[in-house]
Amino acid sequence: MQNCIQELRRAHRITQEELADAVDVTRQTIISLENGRYNASLLLAHKIARYFGLTIEQVFYFEED
């Protein structure tokens, strides 16, 4: 699963820590999401998308093999 969290975060000029606090996770979770080492749960994906005023599909996208 790919995402555009880092691009959105930078465009909104917020830190990883600020986003983590807003969606109730650790900064390390945000780092792992941005680097593609962790796939968000549905609840977390919803929180992140809602934070940016977007749909889950606008933030997270899947690449089929």
PQR file with spaces between the fields and no chain letter, atoms N, CA, C, O and H, PARSE charges and radii, in Angstrom:
ATOM       1  N    MET     1       0.855   -1.176    0.000 -0.4000 1.5000
ATOM       2  CA   MET     1       0.000    0.000    0.000 -0.0000 2.0000
ATOM       3  C    MET     1       0.896    1.232    0.000  0.5500 1.7000
ATOM       4  O    MET     1       1.823    1.340    0.803 -0.5500 1.4000
ATOM       5  N    GLN     2       0.620    2.123   -0.874 -0.4000 1.5000
ATOM       6  CA   GLN     2       1.346    3.395   -0.963 -0.0000 2.0000
ATOM       7  C    GLN     2       0.475    4.495   -0.349  0.5500 1.7000
ATOM       8  O    GLN     2      -0.732    4.319   -0.178 -0.5500 1.4000
ATOM       9  H    GLN     2      -0.132    2.036   -1.527  0.4000 1.0000
ATOM      10  N    ASN     3       1.091    5.618   -0.025 -0.4000 1.5000
ATOM      11  CA   ASN     3       0.323    6.752    0.484 -0.0000 2.0000
ATOM      12  C    ASN     3       1.038    8.057    0.170  0.5500 1.7000
ATOM      13  O    ASN     3       2.205    8.067   -0.223 -0.5500 1.4000
ATOM      14  H    ASN     3       2.071    5.761   -0.165  0.4000 1.0000
ATOM      15  N    CYS     4       0.321    9.146    0.349 -0.4000 1.5000
ATOM      16  CA   CYS     4       0.910   10.468    0.103 -0.0000 2.0000
ATOM      17  C    CYS     4       0.915   11.298    1.384  0.5500 1.7000
ATOM      18  O    CYS     4       0.773   12.520    1.343 -0.5500 1.4000
ATOM      19  H    CYS     4      -0.627    9.137    0.668  0.4000 1.0000
ATOM      20  N    ILE     5       1.077   10.632    2.507 -0.4000 1.5000
ATOM      21  CA   ILE     5       1.038   11.320    3.800 -0.0000 2.0000
ATOM      22  C    ILE     5       2.141   12.370    3.912  0.5500 1.7000
ATOM      23  O    ILE     5       1.887   13.493    4.348 -0.5500 1.4000
ATOM      24  H    ILE     5       1.192    9.640    2.540  0.4000 1.0000
ATOM      25  N    GLN     6       3.353   12.013    3.525 -0.4000 1.5000
ATOM      26  CA   GLN     6       4.455   12.964    3.644 -0.0000 2.0000
ATOM      27  C    GLN     6       4.206   14.214    2.804  0.5500 1.7000
ATOM      28  O    GLN     6       4.455   15.328    3.265 -0.5500 1.4000
ATOM      29  H    GLN     6       3.559   11.101    3.171  0.4000 1.0000
ATOM      30  N    GLU     7       3.723   14.042    1.595 -0.4000 1.5000
ATOM      31  CA   GLU     7       3.437   15.187    0.731 -0.0000 2.0000
ATOM      32  C    GLU     7       2.328   16.066    1.320  0.5500 1.7000
ATOM      33  O    GLU     7       2.423   17.293    1.306 -0.5500 1.4000
ATOM      34  H    GLU     7       3.521   13.137    1.221  0.4000 1.0000
ATOM      35  N    LEU     8       1.290   15.429    1.831 -0.4000 1.5000
ATOM      36  CA   LEU     8       0.192   16.179    2.448 -0.0000 2.0000
ATOM      37  C    LEU     8       0.671   16.923    3.687  0.5500 1.7000
ATOM      38  O    LEU     8       0.330   18.087    3.899 -0.5500 1.4000
ATOM      39  H    LEU     8       1.212   14.432    1.843  0.4000 1.0000
ATOM      40  N    ARG     9       1.451   16.249    4.487 -0.4000 1.5000
ATOM      41  CA   ARG     9       1.953   16.858    5.720 -0.0000 2.0000
ATOM      42  C    ARG     9       2.821   18.075    5.420  0.5500 1.7000
ATOM      43  O    ARG     9       2.698   19.116    6.065 -0.5500 1.4000
ATOM      44  H    ARG     9       1.729   15.304    4.315  0.4000 1.0000
ATOM      45  N    ARG    10       3.691   17.928    4.443 -0.4000 1.5000
ATOM      46  CA   ARG    10       4.564   19.054    4.071 -0.0000 2.0000
ATOM      47  C    ARG    10       3.770   20.203    3.465  0.5500 1.7000
ATOM      48  O    ARG    10       4.057   21.369    3.735 -0.5500 1.4000
ATOM      49  H    ARG    10       3.791   17.082    3.919  0.4000 1.0000
ATOM      50  N    ALA    11       2.774   19.879    2.648 -0.4000 1.5000
ATOM      51  CA   ALA    11       1.939   20.926    2.033 -0.0000 2.0000
ATOM      52  C    ALA    11       1.161   21.709    3.092  0.5500 1.7000
ATOM      53  O    ALA    11       0.901   22.901    2.926 -0.5500 1.4000
ATOM      54  H    ALA    11       2.541   18.932    2.428  0.4000 1.0000
ATOM      55  N    HIS    12       0.793   21.029    4.183 -0.4000 1.5000
ATOM      56  CA   HIS    12       0.064   21.681    5.268 -0.0000 2.0000
ATOM      57  C    HIS    12       1.002   22.238    6.338  0.5500 1.7000
ATOM      58  O    HIS    12       0.557   22.820    7.327 -0.5500 1.4000
ATOM      59  H    HIS    12       1.004   20.061    4.318  0.4000 1.0000
ATOM      60  N    ARG    13       2.300   22.052    6.126 -0.4000 1.5000
ATOM      61  CA   ARG    13       3.336   22.559    7.028 -0.0000 2.0000
ATOM      62  C    ARG    13       3.134   22.099    8.464  0.5500 1.7000
ATOM      63  O    ARG    13       3.154   22.895    9.403 -0.5500 1.4000
ATOM      64  H    ARG    13       2.662   21.579    5.323  0.4000 1.0000
ATOM      65  N    ILE    14       2.940   20.798    8.607 -0.4000 1.5000
ATOM      66  CA   ILE    14       2.847   20.229    9.949 -0.0000 2.0000
ATOM      67  C    ILE    14       3.943   19.185   10.118  0.5500 1.7000
ATOM      68  O    ILE    14       4.380   18.557    9.153 -0.5500 1.4000
ATOM      69  H    ILE    14       2.925   20.152    7.844  0.4000 1.0000
ATOM      70  N    THR    15       4.369   19.016   11.339 -0.4000 1.5000
ATOM      71  CA   THR    15       5.428   18.060   11.624 -0.0000 2.0000
ATOM      72  C    THR    15       4.842   16.656   11.783  0.5500 1.7000
ATOM      73  O    THR    15       3.632   16.475   11.915 -0.5500 1.4000
ATOM      74  H    THR    15       4.014   19.526   12.122  0.4000 1.0000
ATOM      75  N    GLN    16       5.728   15.684   11.767 -0.4000 1.5000
ATOM      76  CA   GLN    16       5.302   14.305   12.021 -0.0000 2.0000
ATOM      77  C    GLN    16       4.686   14.214   13.411  0.5500 1.7000
ATOM      78  O    GLN    16       3.690   13.519   13.607 -0.5500 1.4000
ATOM      79  H    GLN    16       6.712   15.831   11.660  0.4000 1.0000
ATOM      80  N    GLU    17       5.265   14.901   14.356 -0.4000 1.5000
ATOM      81  CA   GLU    17       4.763   14.884   15.731 -0.0000 2.0000
ATOM      82  C    GLU    17       3.354   15.482   15.810  0.5500 1.7000
ATOM      83  O    GLU    17       2.491   14.945   16.505 -0.5500 1.4000
ATOM      84  H    GLU    17       6.075   15.465   14.197  0.4000 1.0000
ATOM      85  N    GLU    18       3.122   16.584   15.106 -0.4000 1.5000
ATOM      86  CA   GLU    18       1.796   17.212   15.119 -0.0000 2.0000
ATOM      87  C    GLU    18       0.741   16.285   14.521  0.5500 1.7000
ATOM      88  O    GLU    18      -0.358   16.160   15.061 -0.5500 1.4000
ATOM      89  H    GLU    18       3.822   17.020   14.542  0.4000 1.0000
ATOM      90  N    LEU    19       1.078   15.636   13.407 -0.4000 1.5000
ATOM      91  CA   LEU    19       0.135   14.701   12.795 -0.0000 2.0000
ATOM      92  C    LEU    19      -0.107   13.513   13.720  0.5500 1.7000
ATOM      93  O    LEU    19      -1.247   13.083   13.903 -0.5500 1.4000
ATOM      94  H    LEU    19       1.971   15.737   12.968  0.4000 1.0000
ATOM      95  N    ALA    20       0.958   12.989   14.296 -0.4000 1.5000
ATOM      96  CA   ALA    20       0.828   11.862   15.219 -0.0000 2.0000
ATOM      97  C    ALA    20      -0.100   12.206   16.384  0.5500 1.7000
ATOM      98  O    ALA    20      -0.970   11.412   16.743 -0.5500 1.4000
ATOM      99  H    ALA    20       1.883   13.338   14.147  0.4000 1.0000
ATOM     100  N    ASP    21       0.083   13.375   16.966 -0.4000 1.5000
ATOM     101  CA   ASP    21      -0.775   13.802   18.075 -0.0000 2.0000
ATOM     102  C    ASP    21      -2.227   13.932   17.628  0.5500 1.7000
ATOM     103  O    ASP    21      -3.143   13.562   18.363 -0.5500 1.4000
ATOM     104  H    ASP    21       0.790   14.020   16.674  0.4000 1.0000
ATOM     105  N    ALA    22      -2.433   14.455   16.433 -0.4000 1.5000
ATOM     106  CA   ALA    22      -3.790   14.684   15.931 -0.0000 2.0000
ATOM     107  C    ALA    22      -4.548   13.382   15.688  0.5500 1.7000
ATOM     108  O    ALA    22      -5.769   13.338   15.838 -0.5500 1.4000
ATOM     109  H    ALA    22      -1.688   14.756   15.836  0.4000 1.0000
ATOM     110  N    VAL    23      -3.839   12.331   15.318 -0.4000 1.5000
ATOM     111  CA   VAL    23      -4.503   11.055   15.015 -0.0000 2.0000
ATOM     112  C    VAL    23      -4.228    9.994   16.087  0.5500 1.7000
ATOM     113  O    VAL    23      -4.555    8.820   15.909 -0.5500 1.4000
ATOM     114  H    VAL    23      -2.847   12.366   15.196  0.4000 1.0000
ATOM     115  N    ASP    24      -3.628   10.419   17.196 -0.4000 1.5000
ATOM     116  CA   ASP    24      -3.433    9.573   18.379 -0.0000 2.0000
ATOM     117  C    ASP    24      -2.553    8.352   18.132  0.5500 1.7000
ATOM     118  O    ASP    24      -2.898    7.230   18.504 -0.5500 1.4000
ATOM     119  H    ASP    24      -3.363   11.373   17.341  0.4000 1.0000
ATOM     120  N    VAL    25      -1.394    8.600   17.489 -0.4000 1.5000
ATOM     121  CA   VAL    25      -0.377    7.559   17.320 -0.0000 2.0000
ATOM     122  C    VAL    25       0.983    8.168   17.671  0.5500 1.7000
ATOM     123  O    VAL    25       1.068    9.354   17.989 -0.5500 1.4000
ATOM     124  H    VAL    25      -1.114    9.511   17.188  0.4000 1.0000
ATOM     125  N    THR    26       2.026    7.374   17.615 -0.4000 1.5000
ATOM     126  CA   THR    26       3.366    7.886   17.887 -0.0000 2.0000
ATOM     127  C    THR    26       3.976    8.478   16.605  0.5500 1.7000
ATOM     128  O    THR    26       3.537    8.188   15.492 -0.5500 1.4000
ATOM     129  H    THR    26       1.957    6.410   17.356  0.4000 1.0000
ATOM     130  N    ARG    27       4.979    9.298   16.803 -0.4000 1.5000
ATOM     131  CA   ARG    27       5.709    9.850   15.660 -0.0000 2.0000
ATOM     132  C    ARG    27       6.331    8.726   14.838  0.5500 1.7000
ATOM     133  O    ARG    27       6.395    8.806   13.611 -0.5500 1.4000
ATOM     134  H    ARG    27       5.335    9.533   17.707  0.4000 1.0000
ATOM     135  N    GLN    28       6.791    7.671   15.527 -0.4000 1.5000
ATOM     136  CA   GLN    28       7.393    6.533   14.832 -0.0000 2.0000
ATOM     137  C    GLN    28       6.400    5.862   13.889  0.5500 1.7000
ATOM     138  O    GLN    28       6.789    5.375   12.827 -0.5500 1.4000
ATOM     139  H    GLN    28       6.739    7.605   16.523  0.4000 1.0000
ATOM     140  N    THR    29       5.140    5.831   14.259 -0.4000 1.5000
ATOM     141  CA   THR    29       4.116    5.265   13.373 -0.0000 2.0000
ATOM     142  C    THR    29       3.988    6.095   12.104  0.5500 1.7000
ATOM     143  O    THR    29       3.881    5.544   11.008 -0.5500 1.4000
ATOM     144  H    THR    29       4.824    6.227   15.121  0.4000 1.0000
ATOM     145  N    ILE    30       3.997    7.409   12.245 -0.4000 1.5000
ATOM     146  CA   ILE    30       3.924    8.289   11.069 -0.0000 2.0000
ATOM     147  C    ILE    30       5.145    8.077   10.184  0.5500 1.7000
ATOM     148  O    ILE    30       5.017    7.993    8.963 -0.5500 1.4000
ATOM     149  H    ILE    30       4.083    7.856   13.135  0.4000 1.0000
ATOM     150  N    ILE    31       6.322    7.989   10.784 -0.4000 1.5000
ATOM     151  CA   ILE    31       7.547    7.745   10.020 -0.0000 2.0000
ATOM     152  C    ILE    31       7.427    6.427    9.250  0.5500 1.7000
ATOM     153  O    ILE    31       7.751    6.363    8.064 -0.5500 1.4000
ATOM     154  H    ILE    31       6.427    8.057   11.776  0.4000 1.0000
ATOM     155  N    SER    32       6.964    5.386    9.928 -0.4000 1.5000
ATOM     156  CA   SER    32       6.821    4.077    9.286 -0.0000 2.0000
ATOM     157  C    SER    32       5.799    4.101    8.156  0.5500 1.7000
ATOM     158  O    SER    32       6.005    3.465    7.123 -0.5500 1.4000
ATOM     159  H    SER    32       6.701    5.438   10.891  0.4000 1.0000
ATOM     160  N    LEU    33       4.711    4.821    8.340 -0.4000 1.5000
ATOM     161  CA   LEU    33       3.712    4.965    7.275 -0.0000 2.0000
ATOM     162  C    LEU    33       4.311    5.686    6.067  0.5500 1.7000
ATOM     163  O    LEU    33       4.152    5.247    4.928 -0.5500 1.4000
ATOM     164  H    LEU    33       4.544    5.338    9.180  0.4000 1.0000
ATOM     165  N    GLU    34       4.995    6.784    6.329 -0.4000 1.5000
ATOM     166  CA   GLU    34       5.585    7.564    5.234 -0.0000 2.0000
ATOM     167  C    GLU    34       6.628    6.765    4.465  0.5500 1.7000
ATOM     168  O    GLU    34       6.781    6.946    3.257 -0.5500 1.4000
ATOM     169  H    GLU    34       5.125    7.140    7.255  0.4000 1.0000
ATOM     170  N    ASN    35       7.342    5.887    5.153 -0.4000 1.5000
ATOM     171  CA   ASN    35       8.385    5.094    4.504 -0.0000 2.0000
ATOM     172  C    ASN    35       7.884    3.766    3.944  0.5500 1.7000
ATOM     173  O    ASN    35       8.660    2.980    3.401 -0.5500 1.4000
ATOM     174  H    ASN    35       7.218    5.740    6.135  0.4000 1.0000
ATOM     175  N    GLY    36       6.585    3.524    4.082 -0.4000 1.5000
ATOM     176  CA   GLY    36       6.005    2.307    3.537 -0.0000 2.0000
ATOM     177  C    GLY    36       6.329    1.045    4.305  0.5500 1.7000
ATOM     178  O    GLY    36       6.180   -0.055    3.775 -0.5500 1.4000
ATOM     179  H    GLY    36       5.955    4.163    4.524  0.4000 1.0000
ATOM     180  N    ARG    37       6.770    1.184    5.550 -0.4000 1.5000
ATOM     181  CA   ARG    37       7.106    0.013    6.366 -0.0000 2.0000
ATOM     182  C    ARG    37       5.928   -0.476    7.203  0.5500 1.7000
ATOM     183  O    ARG    37       6.015   -1.514    7.860 -0.5500 1.4000
ATOM     184  H    ARG    37       6.890    2.079    5.980  0.4000 1.0000
ATOM     185  N    TYR    38       4.836    0.268    7.178 -0.4000 1.5000
ATOM     186  CA   TYR    38       3.682   -0.059    8.007 -0.0000 2.0000
ATOM     187  C    TYR    38       2.424    0.288    7.238  0.5500 1.7000
ATOM     188  O    TYR    38       2.344    1.349    6.619 -0.5500 1.4000
ATOM     189  H    TYR    38       4.765    1.111    6.645  0.4000 1.0000
ATOM     190  N    ASN    39       1.436   -0.603    7.273 -0.4000 1.5000
ATOM     191  CA   ASN    39       0.147   -0.337    6.654 -0.0000 2.0000
ATOM     192  C    ASN    39      -0.833    0.089    7.741  0.5500 1.7000
ATOM     193  O    ASN    39      -0.964   -0.570    8.772 -0.5500 1.4000
ATOM     194  H    ASN    39       1.501   -1.464    7.777  0.4000 1.0000
ATOM     195  N    ALA    40      -1.504    1.180    7.494 -0.4000 1.5000
ATOM     196  CA   ALA    40      -2.438    1.710    8.478 -0.0000 2.0000
ATOM     197  C    ALA    40      -3.661    0.813    8.612  0.5500 1.7000
ATOM     198  O    ALA    40      -4.113    0.205    7.642 -0.5500 1.4000
ATOM     199  H    ALA    40      -1.397    1.715    6.655  0.4000 1.0000
ATOM     200  N    SER    41      -4.187    0.743    9.833 -0.4000 1.5000
ATOM     201  CA   SER    41      -5.470    0.078   10.044 -0.0000 2.0000
ATOM     202  C    SER    41      -6.542    0.942    9.379  0.5500 1.7000
ATOM     203  O    SER    41      -6.295    2.098    9.036 -0.5500 1.4000
ATOM     204  H    SER    41      -3.819    1.238   10.620  0.4000 1.0000
ATOM     205  N    LEU    42      -7.715    0.379    9.203 -0.4000 1.5000
ATOM     206  CA   LEU    42      -8.815    1.140    8.609 -0.0000 2.0000
ATOM     207  C    LEU    42      -9.145    2.358    9.458  0.5500 1.7000
ATOM     208  O    LEU    42      -9.403    3.438    8.926 -0.5500 1.4000
ATOM     209  H    LEU    42      -7.916   -0.560    9.482  0.4000 1.0000
ATOM     210  N    LEU    43      -9.139    2.189   10.771 -0.4000 1.5000
ATOM     211  CA   LEU    43      -9.432    3.307   11.671 -0.0000 2.0000
ATOM     212  C    LEU    43      -8.388    4.413   11.534  0.5500 1.7000
ATOM     213  O    LEU    43      -8.741    5.588   11.437 -0.5500 1.4000
ATOM     214  H    LEU    43      -8.930    1.312   11.203  0.4000 1.0000
ATOM     215  N    LEU    44      -7.117    4.048   11.525 -0.4000 1.5000
ATOM     216  CA   LEU    44      -6.062    5.046   11.382 -0.0000 2.0000
ATOM     217  C    LEU    44      -6.117    5.717   10.016  0.5500 1.7000
ATOM     218  O    LEU    44      -5.946    6.932    9.918 -0.5500 1.4000
ATOM     219  H    LEU    44      -6.831    3.093   11.604  0.4000 1.0000
ATOM     220  N    ALA    45      -6.352    4.947    8.969 -0.4000 1.5000
ATOM     221  CA   ALA    45      -6.469    5.519    7.624 -0.0000 2.0000
ATOM     222  C    ALA    45      -7.599    6.533    7.584  0.5500 1.7000
ATOM     223  O    ALA    45      -7.464    7.595    6.975 -0.5500 1.4000
ATOM     224  H    ALA    45      -6.491    3.960    9.049  0.4000 1.0000
ATOM     225  N    HIS    46      -8.711    6.211    8.231 -0.4000 1.5000
ATOM     226  CA   HIS    46      -9.853    7.129    8.287 -0.0000 2.0000
ATOM     227  C    HIS    46      -9.487    8.414    9.034  0.5500 1.7000
ATOM     228  O    HIS    46      -9.818    9.512    8.587 -0.5500 1.4000
ATOM     229  H    HIS    46      -8.820    5.349    8.726  0.4000 1.0000
ATOM     230  N    LYS    47      -8.804    8.274   10.171 -0.4000 1.5000
ATOM     231  CA   LYS    47      -8.409    9.451   10.955 -0.0000 2.0000
ATOM     232  C    LYS    47      -7.477   10.367   10.159  0.5500 1.7000
ATOM     233  O    LYS    47      -7.633   11.588   10.177 -0.5500 1.4000
ATOM     234  H    LYS    47      -8.535    7.383   10.535  0.4000 1.0000
ATOM     235  N    ILE    48      -6.512    9.771    9.465 -0.4000 1.5000
ATOM     236  CA   ILE    48      -5.564   10.566    8.683 -0.0000 2.0000
ATOM     237  C    ILE    48      -6.278   11.267    7.529  0.5500 1.7000
ATOM     238  O    ILE    48      -6.073   12.458    7.298 -0.5500 1.4000
ATOM     239  H    ILE    48      -6.386    8.779    9.450  0.4000 1.0000
ATOM     240  N    ALA    49      -7.104   10.534    6.816 -0.4000 1.5000
ATOM     241  CA   ALA    49      -7.842   11.129    5.694 -0.0000 2.0000
ATOM     242  C    ALA    49      -8.739   12.260    6.181  0.5500 1.7000
ATOM     243  O    ALA    49      -8.779   13.333    5.578 -0.5500 1.4000
ATOM     244  H    ALA    49      -7.271    9.566    7.004  0.4000 1.0000
ATOM     245  N    ARG    50      -9.450   12.020    7.261 -0.4000 1.5000
ATOM     246  CA   ARG    50     -10.346   13.049    7.805 -0.0000 2.0000
ATOM     247  C    ARG    50      -9.560   14.278    8.259  0.5500 1.7000
ATOM     248  O    ARG    50     -10.025   15.405    8.088 -0.5500 1.4000
ATOM     249  H    ARG    50      -9.418   11.149    7.751  0.4000 1.0000
ATOM     250  N    TYR    51      -8.385   14.075    8.831 -0.4000 1.5000
ATOM     251  CA   TYR    51      -7.551   15.189    9.274 -0.0000 2.0000
ATOM     252  C    TYR    51      -7.234   16.131    8.116  0.5500 1.7000
ATOM     253  O    TYR    51      -7.240   17.352    8.272 -0.5500 1.4000
ATOM     254  H    TYR    51      -8.008   13.159    8.970  0.4000 1.0000
ATOM     255  N    PHE    52      -6.957   15.542    6.948 -0.4000 1.5000
ATOM     256  CA   PHE    52      -6.627   16.347    5.773 -0.0000 2.0000
ATOM     257  C    PHE    52      -7.853   16.728    4.943  0.5500 1.7000
ATOM     258  O    PHE    52      -7.717   17.407    3.926 -0.5500 1.4000
ATOM     259  H    PHE    52      -6.952   14.550    6.821  0.4000 1.0000
ATOM     260  N    GLY    53      -9.038   16.304    5.357 -0.4000 1.5000
ATOM     261  CA   GLY    53     -10.259   16.627    4.630 -0.0000 2.0000
ATOM     262  C    GLY    53     -10.381   15.866    3.322  0.5500 1.7000
ATOM     263  O    GLY    53     -10.966   16.362    2.359 -0.5500 1.4000
ATOM     264  H    GLY    53      -9.149   15.752    6.184  0.4000 1.0000
ATOM     265  N    LEU    54      -9.827   14.655    3.291 -0.4000 1.5000
ATOM     266  CA   LEU    54      -9.832   13.845    2.079 -0.0000 2.0000
ATOM     267  C    LEU    54     -10.486   12.494    2.348  0.5500 1.7000
ATOM     268  O    LEU    54     -10.829   12.171    3.485 -0.5500 1.4000
ATOM     269  H    LEU    54      -9.352   14.253    4.073  0.4000 1.0000
ATOM     270  N    THR    55     -10.653   11.714    1.291 -0.4000 1.5000
ATOM     271  CA   THR    55     -11.130   10.345    1.452 -0.0000 2.0000
ATOM     272  C    THR    55      -9.920    9.438    1.656  0.5500 1.7000
ATOM     273  O    THR    55      -8.789    9.818    1.355 -0.5500 1.4000
ATOM     274  H    THR    55     -10.375   11.975    0.367  0.4000 1.0000
ATOM     275  N    ILE    56     -10.169    8.250    2.162 -0.4000 1.5000
ATOM     276  CA   ILE    56      -9.088    7.279    2.341 -0.0000 2.0000
ATOM     277  C    ILE    56      -8.413    7.005    1.008  0.5500 1.7000
ATOM     278  O    ILE    56      -7.189    6.897    0.940 -0.5500 1.4000
ATOM     279  H    ILE    56     -11.088    7.941    2.406  0.4000 1.0000
ATOM     280  N    GLU    57      -9.211    6.892   -0.059 -0.4000 1.5000
ATOM     281  CA   GLU    57      -8.666    6.582   -1.380 -0.0000 2.0000
ATOM     282  C    GLU    57      -7.770    7.692   -1.920  0.5500 1.7000
ATOM     283  O    GLU    57      -6.911    7.431   -2.761 -0.5500 1.4000
ATOM     284  H    GLU    57     -10.206    6.980   -0.003  0.4000 1.0000
ATOM     285  N    GLN    58      -7.954    8.918   -1.453 -0.4000 1.5000
ATOM     286  CA   GLN    58      -7.107   10.022   -1.891 -0.0000 2.0000
ATOM     287  C    GLN    58      -5.761   10.034   -1.165  0.5500 1.7000
ATOM     288  O    GLN    58      -4.797   10.622   -1.656 -0.5500 1.4000
ATOM     289  H    GLN    58      -8.652    9.130   -0.769  0.4000 1.0000
ATOM     290  N    VAL    59      -5.692    9.398   -0.020 -0.4000 1.5000
ATOM     291  CA   VAL    59      -4.465    9.369    0.772 -0.0000 2.0000
ATOM     292  C    VAL    59      -3.697    8.063    0.576  0.5500 1.7000
ATOM     293  O    VAL    59      -2.470    8.063    0.471 -0.5500 1.4000
ATOM     294  H    VAL    59      -6.475    8.920    0.378  0.4000 1.0000
ATOM     295  N    PHE    60      -4.429    6.960    0.527 -0.4000 1.5000
ATOM     296  CA   PHE    60      -3.832    5.633    0.409 -0.0000 2.0000
ATOM     297  C    PHE    60      -4.228    5.009   -0.916  0.5500 1.7000
ATOM     298  O    PHE    60      -5.384    5.105   -1.328 -0.5500 1.4000
ATOM     299  H    PHE    60      -5.426    6.961    0.612  0.4000 1.0000
ATOM     300  N    TYR    61      -3.288    4.378   -1.579 -0.4000 1.5000
ATOM     301  CA   TYR    61      -3.609    3.717   -2.837 -0.0000 2.0000
ATOM     302  C    TYR    61      -2.868    2.382   -2.914  0.5500 1.7000
ATOM     303  O    TYR    61      -1.768    2.226   -2.382 -0.5500 1.4000
ATOM     304  H    TYR    61      -2.349    4.301   -1.244  0.4000 1.0000
ATOM     305  N    PHE    62      -3.492    1.446   -3.577 -0.4000 1.5000
ATOM     306  CA   PHE    62      -2.958    0.096   -3.675 -0.0000 2.0000
ATOM     307  C    PHE    62      -2.405   -0.149   -5.066  0.5500 1.7000
ATOM     308  O    PHE    62      -2.970    0.295   -6.066 -0.5500 1.4000
ATOM     309  H    PHE    62      -4.385    1.573   -4.008  0.4000 1.0000
ATOM     310  N    GLU    63      -1.302   -0.856   -5.110 -0.4000 1.5000
ATOM     311  CA   GLU    63      -0.738   -1.275   -6.389 -0.0000 2.0000
ATOM     312  C    GLU    63      -0.908   -2.780   -6.495  0.5500 1.7000
ATOM     313  O    GLU    63      -0.415   -3.528   -5.650 -0.5500 1.4000
ATOM     314  H    GLU    63      -0.843   -1.216   -4.298  0.4000 1.0000
ATOM     315  N    GLU    64      -1.599   -3.220   -7.521 -0.4000 1.5000
ATOM     316  CA   GLU    64      -1.794   -4.650   -7.714 -0.0000 2.0000
ATOM     317  C    GLU    64      -0.580   -5.242   -8.377  0.5500 1.7000
ATOM     318  O    GLU    64       0.047   -4.615   -9.231 -0.5500 1.4000
ATOM     319  H    GLU    64      -1.999   -2.613   -8.207  0.4000 1.0000
ATOM     320  N    ASP    65      -0.249   -6.459   -7.978 -0.4000 1.5000
ATOM     321  CA   ASP    65       0.912   -7.144   -8.551 -0.0000 2.0000
ATOM     322  C    ASP    65       0.613   -7.689   -9.928  0.5500 1.7000
ATOM     323  O    ASP    65       1.483   -8.295  -10.554 -0.5500 1.4000
ATOM     324  H    ASP    65      -0.759   -6.969   -7.285  0.4000 1.0000
